[in-house]
Amino acid sequence: MAHTTTSRRTRGPLLRAQAILAAAAATALLSACGGVEVRDGGGDGATKDASGPLKLAVVPKAVGADYWNTVKAGAECAAQRAGDVTVQWDGVTTETDVEGQVNLIQNFVTKKVDGIVYAATDSSALAPATDQALAADIPVAMIDSGTSPQPSTVPLFATDNRASATEAAKLLATELGPGNHEVALVEFQPGSQTNTERVDGFKAGLAQYPNLKLVGQQPSRSDVNEARRVTENILTANPKLAGVFAANEPSVLGAAQAIQAAGKSGKVVIIGWDAAPDEIAGVRNGQISALVVQNPFKMGYFGVDKMVKHLRDKAPLASADTGVTFVTKENIDSAEIKAVLEPSCANPPVQ
């Protein structure tokens, strides 16, 4: 389903991003990460026939995290199945490098790739980059996170973050049980569409449980060490803290480290997001009560698969909800959960 979120940022980042776009036409910035090619091919932005080679740029919010590696696997799987498709995977090293991502998208426009599939680090600052690609007749598809505004011709393949975060509040309330409890929220990157949606959804969920009081809310900047630091601060200020919702992989890992260091593992309930190996281990050992697990493989797969069909067959691009799974200690070994946690191109979880 389509998601649109109005950014609360000031006009500063947007104006800066527009200035970068104007200057970047003469700049090639690909130093953040080397591209990964699935198969040789070319593309000059022209309409392709059913057997023509295609070159697609696929850009995550940042390279390196397990979540984005799974997105990459899905994108590569779709390219391999389509045949004669090159995927150039490239991204900035941290999700806070908004300007770097603007430059990177601009560079792909200059290189005249056939299509761009990407996740916006900042919903407002990246909107002009999408517009510039479209003006150059390069179709765009968004994965995980879109822009604000989002052009009607640009699909978003992503989680329903608001609804899933509302469910996270319910999971936290259920785990804590009756009585009054103090809880905290470790968000990740203010300005990111997904962050805004998860924060809003979690707070909407909390409103249904007046016995839960939000006593702390801090961003991790998608950095494990920062997540640990802010959680330590929240614990110090609120010694009766009973639960934490951590809204992405680095936030979960850092929060869990802080709670463990304070000797409160199993005493402070953690509801997390994503499914990195250390998060799964935390569910198994009881340190993490539940995880909201997206389908990053499906996001990457849909982004490339739908783009190829659009370019070759002129199929319309339409947004889709890629779904979530709630993982607990009780269901973690089920076949359904295993298919999401261990995706395979031989049997991709994309239905």
C-alpha positions as CSV (number, residue, x, y, z in Angstrom):
1,M,0.0,0.0,0.0
2,A,1.2,3.5,-0.5
3,H,2.6,5.5,2.4
4,T,2.9,9.2,2.6
5,T,4.4,11.0,5.6
6,T,4.7,14.8,6.0
7,S,8.2,15.6,7.3
8,R,8.6,17.7,10.4
9,R,12.0,18.9,9.4
10,T,12.9,22.5,8.7
11,R,13.4,23.7,5.1
12,G,17.1,23.6,5.7
13,P,17.9,20.0,4.7
14,L,15.6,20.3,1.6
15,L,17.2,23.5,0.4
16,R,20.6,22.0,1.0
17,A,19.7,18.8,-0.9
18,Q,18.4,20.9,-3.8
19,A,21.7,22.8,-3.9
20,I,23.6,19.5,-3.9
21,L,21.6,18.2,-6.8
22,A,22.5,21.3,-8.9
23,A,26.2,20.9,-8.1
24,A,26.3,17.2,-8.3
25,A,25.7,17.0,-12.1
26,A,29.5,17.5,-12.5
27,T,30.4,15.2,-9.6
28,A,30.9,11.5,-9.4
29,L,30.5,10.2,-5.9
30,L,30.7,6.5,-5.7
31,S,33.4,6.1,-3.0
32,A,30.9,5.1,-0.3
33,C,30.9,1.5,-1.4
34,G,31.8,-0.5,-4.5
35,G,29.0,-1.6,-6.7
36,V,28.0,-5.3,-6.8
37,E,27.1,-6.6,-10.3
38,V,24.9,-9.6,-10.6
39,R,25.3,-10.1,-14.3
40,D,26.9,-8.1,-17.1
41,G,24.6,-5.9,-19.1
42,G,24.0,-2.3,-20.2
43,G,21.3,0.3,-20.4
44,D,21.0,3.7,-21.8
45,G,17.6,4.6,-20.4
46,A,15.7,3.8,-23.6
47,T,12.7,1.5,-23.7
48,K,13.7,-2.2,-23.6
49,D,12.4,-5.2,-25.4
50,A,11.6,-8.4,-23.6
51,S,15.2,-9.7,-24.0
52,G,17.2,-6.6,-23.8
53,P,19.9,-6.0,-21.2
54,L,19.1,-3.7,-18.3
55,K,21.2,-1.9,-15.7
56,L,19.5,-1.0,-12.5
57,A,20.8,1.0,-9.5
58,V,19.7,-0.3,-6.1
59,V,20.5,1.9,-3.2
60,P,19.8,1.0,0.5
61,K,19.7,3.6,3.3
62,A,23.2,2.3,4.2
63,V,25.4,-0.6,3.5
64,G,26.5,-3.2,6.0
65,A,23.6,-4.1,8.3
66,D,22.0,-7.5,8.1
67,Y,18.7,-6.0,7.1
68,W,20.1,-4.3,4.1
69,N,22.2,-7.4,3.1
70,T,18.9,-9.3,3.0
71,V,17.4,-6.6,0.8
72,K,20.4,-7.0,-1.5
73,A,19.9,-10.7,-1.7
74,G,16.3,-10.2,-2.8
75,A,17.3,-7.7,-5.4
76,E,20.0,-10.0,-6.8
77,C,17.6,-13.0,-6.8
78,A,15.0,-11.0,-8.9
79,A,17.8,-9.9,-11.3
80,Q,19.1,-13.4,-11.7
81,R,15.6,-14.8,-12.4
82,A,14.8,-12.1,-14.9
83,G,18.0,-12.7,-16.9
84,D,20.3,-10.2,-18.6
85,V,19.9,-7.7,-15.7
86,T,22.8,-5.9,-13.9
87,V,22.2,-4.7,-10.4
88,Q,24.6,-2.1,-9.1
89,W,24.3,-2.1,-5.3
90,D,25.7,1.0,-3.8
91,G,25.1,3.1,-0.7
92,V,26.4,5.4,2.0
93,T,28.0,4.0,5.1
94,T,25.6,5.5,7.6
95,E,21.9,6.4,7.4
96,T,22.7,9.9,8.7
97,D,24.6,10.7,5.5
98,V,21.6,12.2,3.7
99,E,23.7,14.4,1.5
100,G,25.8,11.5,0.4
101,Q,22.7,9.6,-0.7
102,V,21.5,12.6,-2.6
103,N,24.8,12.7,-4.5
104,L,24.7,9.0,-5.1
105,I,21.2,9.1,-6.7
106,Q,22.3,12.1,-8.8
107,N,25.3,10.2,-10.0
108,F,23.1,7.3,-11.2
109,V,20.9,9.8,-13.1
110,T,24.1,11.2,-14.7
111,K,25.1,7.6,-15.7
112,K,21.7,7.0,-17.3
113,V,20.9,3.8,-15.6
114,D,17.7,2.2,-16.8
115,G,15.9,2.3,-13.5
116,I,16.6,3.3,-9.8
117,V,15.3,1.4,-6.8
118,Y,16.2,3.0,-3.5
119,A,15.3,3.6,0.2
120,A,15.3,7.3,1.2
121,T,17.3,8.2,4.2
122,D,15.3,11.4,4.6
123,S,11.7,11.8,3.2
124,S,12.0,15.5,2.4
125,A,15.6,15.8,1.3
126,L,15.5,13.0,-1.2
127,A,12.3,14.1,-2.9
128,P,14.2,16.4,-5.4
129,A,16.5,13.4,-6.3
130,T,13.5,11.3,-7.3
131,D,12.1,14.3,-9.3
132,Q,15.3,14.7,-11.1
133,A,15.5,11.0,-12.1
134,L,11.9,11.1,-13.4
135,A,12.7,14.3,-15.4
136,A,15.5,12.3,-17.0
137,D,13.0,9.6,-18.0
138,I,14.5,7.2,-15.5
139,P,11.7,5.3,-13.6
140,V,12.0,5.1,-9.8
141,A,10.7,2.6,-7.3
142,M,11.1,3.0,-3.5
143,I,11.8,0.2,-1.1
144,D,11.4,0.4,2.7
145,S,11.1,4.2,2.8
146,G,9.6,6.7,0.5
147,T,9.7,10.5,0.1
148,S,7.4,13.3,1.0
149,P,5.9,14.2,-1.4
150,Q,5.9,10.9,-3.3
151,P,5.1,11.1,-7.0
152,S,2.0,9.1,-7.9
153,T,4.1,7.2,-10.6
154,V,6.6,6.0,-8.0
155,P,5.6,2.9,-6.1
156,L,6.6,2.0,-2.5
157,F,7.3,-1.6,-1.5
158,A,7.4,-1.5,2.2
159,T,6.0,-2.5,5.6
160,D,2.9,-0.9,7.0
161,N,5.0,0.6,9.7
162,R,2.3,2.4,11.6
163,A,0.1,-0.7,12.0
164,S,3.1,-2.8,12.9
165,A,4.3,-0.4,15.5
166,T,0.8,-0.2,17.0
167,E,0.9,-3.9,17.3
168,A,4.4,-3.6,19.0
169,A,2.7,-1.5,21.7
170,K,0.1,-4.2,22.2
171,L,2.9,-6.9,22.5
172,L,4.6,-4.7,25.1
173,A,1.4,-4.2,27.1
174,T,0.6,-7.9,27.0
175,E,4.1,-8.9,28.2
176,L,4.1,-6.4,31.0
177,G,0.6,-7.4,32.2
178,P,-1.7,-5.4,34.5
179,G,-0.6,-2.6,36.7
180,N,1.2,0.7,35.9
181,H,4.5,0.5,34.0
182,E,7.1,2.9,32.8
183,V,8.2,2.4,29.2
184,A,10.6,3.9,26.8
185,L,11.1,4.3,23.0
186,V,14.4,4.1,21.2
187,E,13.7,5.5,17.7
188,F,16.4,5.7,15.1
189,Q,16.6,8.5,12.4
190,P,14.3,11.5,12.7
191,G,13.3,12.7,9.3
192,S,13.1,9.1,7.9
193,Q,9.7,8.2,6.8
194,T,9.9,4.8,8.5
195,N,11.0,6.3,11.7
196,T,8.1,8.8,11.7
197,E,5.6,6.1,11.0
198,R,6.9,3.7,13.7
199,V,7.0,6.5,16.3
200,D,3.5,7.6,15.5
201,G,2.2,4.0,15.4
202,F,3.7,3.0,18.7
203,K,2.4,6.1,20.4
204,A,-1.1,5.4,19.0
205,G,-0.8,1.9,20.4
206,L,0.3,3.2,23.8
207,A,-2.8,5.4,23.9
208,Q,-4.9,2.3,24.2
209,Y,-3.1,1.3,27.4
210,P,-3.3,4.1,30.0
211,N,-1.4,1.9,32.4
212,L,1.8,2.3,30.3
213,K,3.6,5.6,30.7
214,L,6.2,6.8,28.2
215,V,9.0,8.2,30.3
216,G,11.8,8.4,27.7
217,Q,12.2,8.8,23.9
218,Q,15.6,9.1,22.3
219,P,17.0,8.5,18.8
220,S,19.9,6.0,18.2
221,R,20.8,7.6,14.8
222,S,20.9,3.9,13.7
223,D,24.1,3.4,15.6
224,V,24.5,0.6,18.2
225,N,26.8,2.5,20.4
226,E,24.5,5.5,20.4
227,A,21.5,3.3,21.2
228,R,23.4,1.8,24.1
229,R,24.2,5.3,25.4
230,V,20.7,6.7,25.2
231,T,19.2,3.6,26.8
232,E,21.7,3.9,29.6
233,N,20.6,7.5,30.1
234,I,16.9,6.5,30.1
235,L,17.6,3.7,32.7
236,T,19.5,6.1,34.9
237,A,16.8,8.7,34.8
238,N,14.0,6.1,35.2
239,P,15.1,3.3,37.6
240,K,11.6,1.7,37.5
241,L,11.7,1.3,33.7
242,A,9.8,-1.8,32.8
243,G,9.8,-2.0,29.0
244,V,11.5,-0.7,25.9
245,F,10.4,-0.6,22.3
246,A,13.5,-0.3,20.0
247,A,12.5,0.6,16.5
248,N,15.2,-0.8,14.3
249,E,18.2,-3.3,14.3
250,P,20.9,-1.0,15.8
251,S,18.4,0.4,18.3
252,V,17.5,-3.1,19.5
253,L,21.1,-4.3,19.8
254,G,22.3,-1.2,21.7
255,A,19.3,-1.2,24.0
256,A,19.8,-4.9,24.8
257,Q,23.5,-4.2,25.6
258,A,22.6,-1.4,28.0
259,I,19.9,-3.4,29.8
260,Q,22.3,-6.4,30.1
261,A,25.1,-4.1,31.5
262,A,22.7,-2.8,34.0
263,G,21.9,-6.3,35.2
264,K,18.3,-6.1,34.1
265,S,18.1,-8.6,31.3
266,G,14.8,-10.4,31.5
267,K,13.5,-7.8,34.0
268,V,13.1,-5.0,31.4
269,V,10.9,-6.2,28.6
270,I,12.3,-5.5,25.1
271,I,10.1,-5.4,22.0
272,G,12.4,-5.0,19.0
273,W,12.3,-4.6,15.2
274,D,14.1,-6.6,12.5
275,A,15.9,-9.9,12.8
276,A,19.7,-9.7,12.9
277,P,21.4,-12.9,14.2
278,D,22.1,-11.2,17.6
279,E,18.4,-10.2,17.8
280,I,17.3,-13.8,17.1
281,A,19.7,-15.0,19.8
282,G,18.2,-12.5,22.2
283,V,14.7,-14.0,21.6
284,R,16.0,-17.5,22.2
285,N,17.7,-16.6,25.5
286,G,14.8,-14.5,26.8
287,Q,16.6,-11.1,26.6
288,I,14.1,-10.0,23.9
289,S,10.4,-10.8,24.2
290,A,9.4,-10.3,20.6
291,L,10.5,-8.9,17.3
292,V,8.6,-7.2,14.6
293,V,10.2,-8.8,11.5
294,Q,9.8,-7.3,8.1
295,N,10.4,-9.0,4.8
296,P,13.5,-7.2,3.4
297,F,14.1,-10.0,0.9
298,K,10.6,-9.3,-0.6
299,M,11.3,-5.5,-0.7
300,G,14.5,-6.0,-2.7
301,Y,12.9,-8.7,-4.9
302,F,9.8,-6.6,-5.6
303,G,11.8,-3.5,-6.3
304,V,13.9,-5.2,-9.1
305,D,11.2,-7.6,-10.4
306,K,8.5,-4.9,-10.8
307,M,11.0,-2.5,-12.3
308,V,12.2,-5.0,-14.9
309,K,8.6,-5.8,-15.9
310,H,7.8,-2.1,-16.1
311,L,10.8,-1.5,-18.4
312,R,10.4,-4.6,-20.6
313,D,6.6,-5.1,-20.7
314,K,5.4,-1.6,-19.7
315,A,3.6,-3.1,-16.7
316,P,2.4,-0.3,-14.4
317,L,4.2,0.2,-11.1
318,A,2.0,-0.1,-8.1
319,S,2.8,0.0,-4.4
320,A,2.6,-3.1,-2.2
321,D,2.7,-3.9,1.5
322,T,5.4,-6.4,2.0
323,G,4.1,-7.6,5.4
324,V,5.5,-8.4,8.8
325,T,5.9,-11.4,11.1
326,F,5.9,-11.3,14.9
327,V,8.6,-13.5,16.2
328,T,8.6,-14.9,19.8
329,K,10.4,-17.7,21.6
330,E,7.3,-19.8,21.1
331,N,7.1,-19.6,17.3
332,I,10.7,-19.0,16.3
333,D,11.3,-22.6,15.1
334,S,8.1,-22.8,13.0
335,A,8.4,-23.4,9.2
336,E,6.6,-20.1,8.6
337,I,9.1,-18.1,10.6
338,K,12.1,-20.0,9.2
339,A,11.0,-19.0,5.7
340,V,11.2,-15.4,6.6
341,L,14.4,-15.5,8.7
342,E,16.3,-17.7,6.2
343,P,15.1,-16.6,2.7
344,S,16.3,-18.5,-0.3
345,C,16.3,-17.6,-4.0
346,A,15.3,-21.2,-4.7
347,N,12.0,-20.6,-2.8
348,P,11.8,-16.9,-2.2
349,P,9.3,-15.6,0.4
350,V,7.6,-13.2,-2.0
351,Q,4.0,-14.4,-2.4
